[in-house]
Amino acid sequence: MVNSRAEMEIGRYHWMYPGSKNHQYRPVPTLGDRAGPLSSPGCFECCIKCLGGVPYASLVATILCFSGVALFCGCGHVALAGTVAILEQHFSTNASDHALLSEVIQLMQYVIYGIASFFFLYGIILLAEGFYTTSAVKELHGEFKTTACGRCISGMFVFLTYVLGVAWLGVFGFSAVPVFMFYNIWSTCEVIKSPQTNGTAAVEQICVDIRQYGIIPWNAFPGRMCGFALESICNTNEFYMSYHLFIVACAGAGATVIALLIYMMATTYNYAVLKFKSREDCCTKF
């Protein structure tokens, strides 16, 4: 057998230096043996994998839900307080006439506190459920695994979100009622301010009777305001703030309805995929 040049050099080295025979030589890795920078998952790959498991639909719905509920609860609470002040100062001077209305408004303010707390917790739970179902659907953590309890919880959230969506449609419609009332008063004041009626005797015949909306009884005094007295009400800060806050509260209720619709679509899709994959997984075992 013909020795290579490298083996001859190594033998010569051992003959000249006998003590070096016990030394172990480690082969130098070649370029083909070296691991490339992309052979093992790095920070970039981990970030891409984590971003793939983010439930973007649930995230957008959570942000929209929090914003809508915050606008509805915050603006609605202040607007209700301003409405009571307007009624007490101008349309119902006797406290016994609007005592029931004051109790209802106070109860609604407490309900607003409960709605804000509930949806803050419910939004976080739905976002966490979205992370769970998205990771399970995309199989980001190895083998697909889900349990009957997890699918049952996902189905429960689907049903509860549908119920809340229908309920918030009613809340959205109810929040448009004070906007309609304030708009009628504001439009009447604009008619009084118009050049065609300003400074004429017909101004005092333009009136707004708040009793026709049913929020105060018919025996409330004065119950109606006409002419320049009505215009002075429209120029108050309470009327201006309450009117615009009711508009923002109505918009917040609409945003919450849209958020719940996104939640319904996302949770329904995830639940359907989980149920299909669980059946497929059971079929592969047998």
C-alpha positions in Angstrom: 0.0 0.0 0.0 1.4 3.4 -0.9 1.3 5.9 1.9 0.2 9.4 1.2 2.5 12.3 1.7 0.6 13.4 4.8 1.0 10.0 6.5 4.7 10.0 5.7 5.1 13.4 7.3 3.3 12.2 10.4 5.5 9.1 10.7 8.6 11.2 10.3 7.4 13.5 13.1 6.8 10.5 15.4 10.3 9.1 14.7 11.9 12.4 15.5 9.8 13.0 18.6 8.9 9.7 20.3 7.0 11.4 23.1 4.4 12.8 20.7 3.0 9.3 19.9 0.5 9.5 22.7 -0.8 12.8 21.5 -4.2 12.5 19.9 -4.8 14.5 16.8 -8.2 15.8 16.1 -9.2 16.1 12.5 -9.9 19.6 11.3 -13.5 19.9 10.1 -13.9 20.8 6.5 -16.3 23.3 5.1 -18.8 20.6 4.4 -18.8 19.3 8.0 -19.4 22.8 9.5 -23.0 23.6 10.5 -24.5 26.5 8.5 -26.0 29.5 10.2 -29.5 28.4 9.2 -29.2 24.7 10.1 -30.5 25.3 13.6 -33.5 27.5 14.5 -32.3 31.0 15.5 -34.0 34.1 16.9 -35.5 35.0 13.5 -37.1 31.7 13.0 -38.5 31.6 16.5 -40.0 35.1 16.0 -41.6 34.0 12.7 -43.0 30.9 14.4 -44.4 33.0 17.3 -45.9 35.5 14.9 -47.6 32.7 13.0 -49.4 31.7 16.2 -50.8 35.2 16.9 -54.6 35.2 16.4 -54.8 38.5 14.4 -58.5 38.5 14.1 -59.0 38.0 17.8 -56.4 40.7 18.5 -58.1 43.2 16.3 -61.5 42.3 17.8 -60.1 42.7 21.3 -58.7 46.2 20.6 -62.0 47.2 18.9 -64.0 45.7 21.8 -62.0 47.5 24.5 -62.2 50.8 22.6 -66.0 50.5 21.9 -66.9 49.5 25.5 -64.7 52.3 26.9 -66.4 54.9 24.7 -69.9 53.6 25.4 -69.4 53.3 29.2 -67.4 56.5 29.8 -69.3 58.8 27.5 -72.7 57.2 28.4 -72.1 57.7 32.1 -71.2 61.4 31.7 -74.0 62.0 29.2 -76.6 60.5 31.5 -75.5 62.8 34.4 -75.8 65.8 32.0 -79.3 64.7 30.9 -80.5 64.6 34.5 -79.1 68.1 35.1 -80.9 69.5 32.0 -84.2 67.9 33.1 -84.0 69.2 36.7 -83.1 72.7 35.7 -85.4 73.3 32.7 -88.1 70.7 32.1 -89.0 69.3 35.5 -88.5 71.6 38.4 -90.4 69.3 40.8 -88.1 66.5 42.0 -91.0 64.1 42.5 -91.9 64.3 38.8 -88.7 62.8 37.7 -87.8 60.7 40.7 -88.3 57.4 38.9 -86.2 58.6 35.9 -83.4 59.6 38.3 -83.4 56.1 39.9 -83.4 54.4 36.4 -80.5 56.6 35.3 -78.6 55.9 38.5 -79.2 52.1 38.0 -78.0 52.4 34.4 -74.8 54.0 35.6 -74.2 51.1 37.9 -74.9 48.7 35.0 -72.3 50.6 33.0 -69.7 49.8 35.6 -70.6 46.1 35.4 -70.5 46.1 31.6 -67.0 47.6 31.6 -65.7 45.1 34.1 -67.3 42.1 32.4 -66.1 42.9 28.9 -62.6 43.7 30.1 -62.4 40.2 31.5 -64.3 38.6 28.6 -62.0 40.2 26.0 -58.9 38.8 27.7 -60.4 35.3 27.9 -61.4 35.4 24.2 -57.9 36.6 23.3 -56.4 33.7 25.3 -58.8 31.3 23.7 -57.8 32.6 20.3 -54.1 32.0 21.0 -55.0 28.4 22.1 -57.1 27.5 19.1 -54.8 29.2 16.6 -51.8 27.3 17.9 -53.8 24.1 17.8 -55.1 24.7 14.3 -51.7 25.6 12.8 -50.0 22.8 14.8 -47.2 25.0 16.0 -46.2 22.9 19.0 -45.4 19.6 17.4 -48.1 17.0 17.1 -51.7 18.1 17.1 -53.3 17.6 20.4 -56.7 18.6 21.7 -59.2 17.3 24.2 -63.0 17.1 24.3 -63.0 19.5 27.2 -61.1 22.1 25.1 -63.5 21.7 22.2 -66.4 22.0 24.6 -65.0 25.3 26.0 -64.5 26.6 22.5 -68.1 25.8 21.6 -69.3 27.5 24.8 -67.4 30.7 23.8 -69.0 30.5 20.4 -72.5 30.3 21.8 -71.8 33.0 24.4 -70.4 35.4 21.8 -73.4 34.9 19.6 -75.7 35.8 22.6 -73.7 38.8 23.5 -73.7 40.0 19.8 -77.5 39.9 19.7 -77.7 41.7 23.0 -75.3 44.4 21.9 -77.4 45.0 18.8 -80.2 45.9 21.2 -77.9 48.1 23.2 -76.8 49.8 19.9 -80.4 50.5 19.0 -81.2 51.7 22.5 -78.2 54.1 22.5 -79.5 55.8 19.4 -82.7 56.9 21.2 -81.1 59.8 23.2 -79.2 60.8 20.1 -82.5 61.1 18.3 -84.1 63.1 21.1 -81.1 65.5 21.4 -81.0 65.9 17.6 -84.7 67.0 17.6 -84.0 69.6 20.2 -80.9 70.8 18.5 -82.7 71.0 15.1 -85.5 73.0 16.7 -83.0 75.4 18.1 -81.4 75.8 14.7 -84.8 76.7 13.3 -85.1 79.4 16.0 -81.7 80.8 15.1 -82.4 80.9 11.4 -82.8 84.4 9.8 -86.3 83.6 8.6 -87.7 83.1 12.1 -85.2 85.1 14.3 -86.8 88.3 15.7 -90.4 87.5 14.7 -93.4 86.6 16.8 -93.4 83.1 15.4 -90.3 82.2 17.5 -92.3 81.8 20.7 -94.6 79.3 19.0 -91.7 76.9 18.3 -91.6 74.5 21.2 -90.2 71.2 22.4 -92.3 69.1 24.7 -90.0 66.6 26.4 -93.0 64.8 27.9 -93.9 63.3 24.5 -90.9 61.1 24.7 -92.2 59.4 27.9 -89.2 60.1 30.1 -91.2 62.4 32.4 -94.9 62.2 33.3 -97.5 64.5 31.6 -98.1 66.4 34.8 -94.5 67.5 35.0 -94.0 71.3 35.1 -93.1 73.0 32.8 -92.5 70.0 30.6 -92.0 72.2 27.5 -89.8 75.0 26.4 -90.4 77.5 23.6 -88.7 80.3 21.7 -85.6 81.9 23.2 -85.8 79.9 26.4 -85.3 76.8 24.3 -82.4 78.5 22.5 -80.8 79.3 25.8 -80.9 75.6 26.7 -79.2 74.6 23.5 -76.4 77.1 24.3 -75.6 75.5 27.7 -72.5 73.4 28.2 -74.6 70.5 29.6 -76.7 70.2 26.4 -73.6 70.5 24.1 -71.6 67.9 26.0 -74.5 65.5 26.5 -75.5 65.6 22.9 -72.0 64.9 21.5 -71.2 62.3 24.3 -74.4 60.4 23.4 -73.2 60.3 19.7 -69.8 59.0 20.8 -71.4 56.4 23.1 -73.6 55.2 20.2 -70.5 54.9 18.0 -68.8 52.9 20.8 -71.7 50.5 20.9 -71.5 50.1 17.1 -67.8 49.4 17.4 -68.5 46.8 20.1 -71.1 45.1 17.8 -68.4 44.9 15.0 -65.9 43.5 17.5 -68.3 40.8 18.6 -69.0 39.9 14.9 -65.3 39.4 14.3 -65.1 37.3 17.5 -68.0 35.2 16.2 -66.4 34.5 12.9 -63.0 33.7 14.4 -64.3 31.5 17.2 -66.7 29.6 14.8 -63.9 29.0 12.3 -61.5 27.8 14.9 -64.1 25.5 16.6 -65.0 24.0 13.2 -61.4 23.3 12.3 -60.7 21.8 15.8 -63.7 19.5 15.5 -62.7 18.4 12.0 -59.1 17.7 13.0 -60.1 15.8 16.1 -62.3 13.5 14.0 -59.5 13.1 11.5 -57.0 12.3 14.3 -59.4 9.7 15.7 -59.8 8.1 12.3 -56.0 7.8 11.7 -55.6 5.9 15.0 -57.9 3.1 13.8 
